[in-house]
């Protein structure tokens, strides 16, 4: 199942993902209506040890010599189905075609990515909604701890 953005598969929506850091998503089980709201980065960074050739480029320069470089690669967002254990178990048991994956909002920086994730989780009232897989918001507010 492809990611949908404004009811269009993202590959057909002419979105240049290099202009964005990530997105806020909603994954919904078609039959039961259970859903999960989360965020996903388009790219991930990782450290890579410098080779001998790369280290030689820093010979004779002042200051501490670097030992690693930070590289960026595209994340697994195309095949991603969330990080929630219950959701992942259901996707494995029921199959990915039993779920819809929609992008709610595209974000250009990490601060907005975190803000909009919390915004949508509060807007959908995920901690009080029995249909939500979400069990917390920002690691500060937990399902079962919030009361009406």
N, C-alpha and C positions, 0 to 999 in steps of 0.2 A: 504494500500500500504506500503510495506516494504521499509526501507532505502537501497539504492544501494551503494556499494563501489566497484569501478572499474567494473561496470556493473554486479555485483554479489550481491544478497541480503546479507546484513551484517551478518545475522545469519548463512549463509553458507560460509562466508569469513574467518572464524577462527581468528577473531580479539579478543584479550583480552582487553576489554575496561578498565580494571583496570590499564593498562599501559599508559592510556591517560587521559588528563583533559577534552577534548572535541573535537569538530570537526567543520569544515567550511562546510556549506551545500548550495545546490541550489535546490529550489523547483520550478518546471516548470508546467504550465498548458499545458496539452498535445495538446489541440486544437488551442489555440491562441498563444502559445509560450511565454506568459508572465511569468516572473520568479522573484524570490527573492533570494538574497544571504545573508546569516547570519551566526551566530555562535551559538553553543549550548554546554553546559557543560554536561558531563555524570553524574556528581554528584553535589549535592547542600549541603551546610552546614547550620545548624540552631542551635540556642541556646536552651538549655534545662535546666530548673531549677534543681539544685541538690536536691536529696531527703534527709530526715533527716539522714538516714543511711550513705549516702555519705558525708554529712557534718561532721559526727562524725569521719570520717577517718582523718580529718584535725585538730582535737582537739590536743592541745599541740604543734603544729607546729608554728614556727615564721612567721610573715608576715600577710598580709591581707588574710582572708579566702575567697575562691572562692564561688560564689553564683550560677554560671551557668557553664555548660560544652558545648563545641561545638561538635556536632555530624554530621555525614555525611550520606547521603542516596542517592540512585540512583535517578536521575531526571526523568522527564516525556519524555525523549528524544525519546523513542520508538513510542509514539503516537503524537509527536510534529509536528506542521505544521507552525511554525513561529510566530513572534510577530507583524508583520505588519497588521494593521487593515483591509486594503483593501484585502490583501491576505486571511486573516482569514474569511472575509465575503464571498469571492469567494469559499473557501473550504467548508464553511457551505452551501452555495447555490448550488454548483455544485457537492459536494461530494469529499471525499479524493481520490477516484479512478480516478478522472479526472486529477490528478497531479502525477508527478514523483518526488521522493525525493532522491537526490543523495548526498553522502558525497564526497566533493572535496579534503579534506585534514584532517588528524588526527593530533592533537597537544598534546604535552606532558607537556606544562605549559601555564599559563594564558597570559604571554607576547606574546608568539607565536600565541596563539589563536586570540588575538586582531590584531596582525600584519598581519596574513594570511587572516583574514576577510577583512581588508582594502585593502590588495594586490589584492584579487579576485574582490572586488567591483570596484577598479580602473581599473583592467585589463578588466573587462566586461563593463567598462564605464557606470555604472548604472545610473549616474546622467543625462547623455545625451541620454540614450537609452529609447525610449518610451515604450518598452516592459518590462522594469524593474519596479517592485513594489517599490524598494528601493527609499526613498525620501531624505536620507542623508548618509554621510559616517562619522563615528566617532563623530557625533553630531556637526561637524565643517563645513562640506561642504554640501550644500543643493541643491536639484533639483530646477531649476529655477533661482538660484543665480550664477551658473557656465555657462559661455558662450563660444562659439567657437571663 
